[in-house]
Amino acid sequence: MTYQVQFLRGLRAHGFLEIAMNYQRVTVSLPKDIYGELLRIIGKGKISSFVAEATEDKLLEEKIDKTDPIKAFFALRKITTKRTTKQILAAIRKGRT
C-alpha cells in the first residue's frame, strides 16, 4: 500500500473523505486457495467488507498520478470533502491525542 492510500484512509477515518454507502451485489470467482485463506484469516461474515476495502484501496491507487507526487497531492482536492480551517485543526488535535 502506498503512502497516498494510507493518507486517504486517514482522511476517510477523520471524516474528510466521504464514501457513499450504497451497495451492489456482485459475484466474484476466486481461486480456492485464496478463498480458503480469506475464510481462515478474515472469517466468513467479513469477506465482503475485506474485499470492498481492498478494492477501494486499489482504485484509489489507480487514481493517483504515480509520475508526479505534487500533482497527485493536489488531485486529492477533487475527491476530498471541503472543510473549514476550524474543522481541520480539530481533526489534527484529535489525531494527536
PyMOL commands that set and color helices and strands:
alter all, ss='L'
color gray80, all
select helices_A, chain A and resi 3-13+32-41+44-63+69-79+85-96
alter helices_A, ss='H'
color red, helices_A
deselect
rebuild
show_as cartoon
